[in-house]
Amino acid sequence: MDDARVFAGGRLDATDRTVDESPLSRRHFRSIWISDFHLGTARCKAESLRNFLRRHSAENLFMVGDVIDGWNVGPGWCWDAAQTAVVEELWAWRRRGTRIIVMPGNHDERNTDMVRTLFGAVECHEDFIHRTAEGRRMLITHGHQFDGGFHNGWWMTLIGSVGYSAAMRVNLWYNREGIASRRGAARAILRRRLKAAVHYLVDFRDEQVTRAARHRKVDGVICGHTHKPDHRMIGPILYINDGDWVQSRTALVEEMSGVLRLLRWDGTETDVKVTR
């Protein structure tokens, strides 16, 4: 499927990068990490993401994989004006001088040409080491590299993606059909099982994270992939997961001082409370 057809739903014109540059009150950070937009799917919370981008700025913007859902190209492809607005806003970030670095994920690692069609000549790396203002060396990677067992190998990961997509479709149907309005134990059990099924298909063990950190001689790891925002120590290694823009609507930010914080965006900023 050519790019013109893929992005036709949002009327994306590669020669027209005009965007509303009207001044907004933007919170400025040294760095921002966002991942797992899954552009090209109905699950993408594009309007919320665009809203977040229009009210923040940063010297460095790391897009930590699964920005585009390349596995969804075909009959299930979904592209709308809100997703086009996200792309246009990211072009506006580039014009303002933000350094944008993309770490492809398992859903877009085979679609880097599509990434560059959307965002221009952005940097693309499998992983990247960022030094915070506090001096911490942080390894940034999407996170599918830590998958093992069920996800070992691309074809097994694809099976996992099919299962993940099916679980997400059930979750969307569950909410759309009004089932979510029913109260009681059955509703709570179904929601927990759906959530557990989704997380099982993309989760990985702490040992994989610490092994990568020790191999690269870094102080911590920043990733996405699991759609589970997290911020904790694994022994001496700082582990942070920036979440997603399918359900969590979360981002990791680095203050100018170097402090790293997880934020949730629902029109206003709130700190993420990590529960385990």
N, C-alpha and C positions, 0 to 999 in steps of 0.2 A: 504494500500500500504506500503510495507516494505521499510526501509531506503535505502537499496541497490538499489532498483529500483528508488526511489525518486531522488537520487543524481547521478545516473548512467551517465546522460548527461554530467556532468562535470568531470567524472572519479575521484570522491572524494574517497580516500582510508583512512579509519579511522586509519590505522596503519602507514600511511606515512604522516607526517606533515612537510616534507621538503619544504622550501621556500627560495627564493633568499634573503640572508641576506647581500647582498652587501651594503656598506655604502652609504646613501643618505643624502642630506642636509635636516634634519628634524627640523621643528619648534616645540619646546617643550612647553607644557602647563601644568598647574596644573590639569585641568580636561577638558574633551571633552564630549559633549552630541550629539548623533546621533540617528535618529529613522526612522521608516517607510521605510525600505529598500524594503520590499515586495519581498524578495528572493523567487524564485519559480514562478515568473511571468515575462512576457516579458517586463513589464513596468520598472523593476528595472534597475537603471543606475549603474550597477555593475562596469563597467570599470572606471567611474568617482570616485566611492566610493573607489575602490582599490587604485587609483591614490592619492586620498586625504589621505588615511591611510598610504601610503608609504612615504608621505612627512610631516607627523606630528607624534608626540608622546605625551604621557601624563602619569601622575601618576595614574589617574583614568579615565576609559572610561565607560560612561553610555550609554547603548543601550536601548532606551526608547520605546520599543515595536514595534510590527509589523515588526520584523526583518525577520521572515519567514511568508509567506502567507499561513497558514495552511488551510484556506478555499478554496485555489486553488488546493489542492491535488486532482488529478484525471485526466480526459482527458485534462484539460487546463494547467496542470503543465508544467512549462518551467524552465529547469536548464541547464546552459551552463558553459563553461570553465571560463568565467569572474566571475561568481558567486562563483565557486570553488576557484578562486584566492582571492576573498574577505575573504572567510573562512580561507584560509591558511595564509593570512596576519594577521588576528586576532589571530591566533595561535602564530604567530611570536611576536605579542604584548604581549601575555601572557608569552612567554619565556623571553622577556626582562624585565619582572617584573611588567607590568601594571596590576592594579586591574580592572577587568572587571565585571560590575554589569548589569544584565538584568532585566528590568521591562516589563513583557509580556503585549502585547496589545490585542485588541479584535480579531485580526487575528491569534495570536499565543498563547493565554492564555491556550488553550486546547492542545497545542503541545509542552509543556516544555521538554518532552522526546526527541523530535526532535531537540530542541535548544541545549540540552546537548550532543546529538549525534554529532552535528556540532562543538560545541565550547568547549566541555569537561565540567569539574565540575565548571562551572562559578556560581557566586551567582545569584539567582533569587529571586526577591521580588516584591510584588504587588506595593509597593511604598517604598521610601527611603528618609531620611532626610540628606541632605549634608550641612555642614557648610563651607562657602567660607573662603578664607584667610582674607577677610574683616570682617568676623564674622556673615554674614547673614545666617540664617537657611532657606534652600530652600527645599520645598517638591517636589520630583521627582516622577511622575507617568505618565502612557501613555496618559491619557486624556479621554478615553472612559467612565471612571467612572463619568465624568461630563455630559454625554449625558442625555437628558431628552426628554419627549414628544414622538416624533417619534421613538426614539431609546430606549425607556424604555423596557428592557427585551432582553434576548439574541436572541430570534427568530425575534424580530423586528429589532434588529441590523443586523441580517443576511439578512433581506429584504433590509435594507439600503445598505449592502455590495453588493448585487446583482445589485441594482441601480447604486451604485458607479462604479462597474466594467463595467457595460454597458456604462455609461457615458465616462469612460476612453477609452473603445474600440472605441467608436465613435470619440473621440479626436485623437486616434492613426490613425484611418482610414482617418480622416480629413487631417492630416499632410502627411500620406504616399501616398495618392492618388493625391497629388499636389494641393489640394484645397487651402492649406495655401498660395500658391503663387498668388492666385487671390486677387486683390486689391479692395477696395471699402467698402461701409458701410455694405453690407451684410456679408462680411467676419468678420468685427469687431463685429457685433452684434452676430453672431454665436459663436465666441470665447468667448465673455462675458457670453453668456447664458450657454455654456458648463462649464465654470469655476464656475459660480454661482450654477449650478446643483450639481457639485462635492462637493463644499463647504457646500451647504445646507445639504447634506447627512451626514456630519461628524462634523458640527459646534456645539458649545454649548454657553451658556450664561455666561457673566461675573459673575453673582451672584453665579453660581456653583463653580467657582474658589475661590471667596472670602470666601464662606461658608467653603470650605475645608481648606483654609489657616487659618481661625480663629479657626476651630475645632482642627487643629494640632498645633496651636500656632507657626506659621512660618512667616517669612518675605516675602516669595514669593513662586511661583509655577513654575516649569519647566515641560513641557510636549511636546507631539507630537500630533499624531492622526488627526489633522485637515488639515495637509499638507499646512499650512499657517504660514510661519515664522513670529514671532511677538516678540516685546520687548517694553513693556510699563507698566505704573502704572495703576492699577485699585484701585483707592483710595489710601490707604497706602500699598497695596500689589503689589509687583513686579511680573508681569506675563511675562514669556518668552516661546515661542514655537520654538523648534529647526528646524521645517520644515520637510523635507523629502528628499528621494533619488529616487523619481519617477519623479518629475518635478523640484523642487526648488534647489536640490543639496546644502543643507545648513547644518551647524553645529553650535552649541553653544560651545564657548570655555571660560575657565577661565584662565586668565593670572596668573602668579605666585603672583601678587599683589592682586588678588581677583577680578579684574575687569572682568565683563561678557560681551562678544561680540558675535554677530551673524555674521557668515562668509558664503559667497557663494563661491563655488569651481567650476571653469570652466577651470582648469589647472593652475590657479593663484588664490590667495586669494583676495577677496574684501569684504568690510563690507556691510551687508544687509541694504538697505534703506527701512524702514518699511513705507508703505503707507496705509491709512485707508480712 
